[in-house]
Amino acid sequence: MSEHAYTALASPEGRVAGRARRPGAAGPLGVAGLCLVALALTWVVADLVPATHLRDAVALHDFTLLSRPRVDTLANGLLGLLDPLPFMMWGAALVVAALARGRPSVALAVALVLTLAPLTADTLKPLLAHPHASVDTTHIVQASWPSGHSAAALALVLCALLVTPARMRPAVAVLGALFAAGVGVSLLILAWHLPSDVVGGYLVAATWTALAVAGLRVVDRRRASARPRGRSGGARRDVRVVRARIPQ
């Protein structure tokens, strides 16, 4: 191997070239943008398009037919996990777990997502209140979109994925998907929300999580770009050592 090749590997530029580039914020920002578009379309189609407006109510009525005493008990118990006190406890556990892993930026991102997702849902409800169609005796109040429960459920799941080590994420993703879906179905069976409300809540949580991931990637890149500058002197010494060992 030539002296030039050794020098390239030992230099900061060679090390950076041989290392995969860290993912940037463009991807999650694009996801957040798509979620915002989907959020707007969900409300417009479900509330302002007459045919979809009626089908939303019909779908809710069909879900309420699944109501049974045991089913309702299970649904209420599942939704009870998202009451204010339990929800704050879940959130605190995730923040503590992130701090225990030495990831304060992730802990801050989790705290923000778990605060902003339900808060956004509760803020949008009165602003976008609209009369809903009713089928049989099933009726939903006007200020129902998006669902705060579905936003909180998916926000918890996505934040858990941010905190969980990579090897455990597949299992957490499966369990989390079942939990979020169970919450959505429970809201429909108990006639707390329309299907479009549930979807809107999911999209709110996804939007804030995508923005949080974008922020984490920006922080990660800045930290990574700052490290080589602090070690440039050591890198130059490595070059001199490598050159000294090459037979002349």
Secondary structure, DSSP 4 states (H G I P E B T S, - for coil): --HHHHHHHHSHHHHHHTSPPPP-SHHHHHHHHHHHHHHHHHHHHHHHSHHHHHHHHHHHHHHHTT--HHHHHHHHHHHHTTSHHHHHHHHHHHHHHHHHTT-HHHHHHHHHHHHHHHHHHHHHHHHT------BTTB---SS--S-HHHHHHHHHHHHHHHHS-GGGHHHHHHHHHHHHHHHHHHHHHTTSS-HHHHHHHHHHHHHHHHHHHHHHHHHHHHHHHHHHHHTHHHHHHHHHHHHHHS--
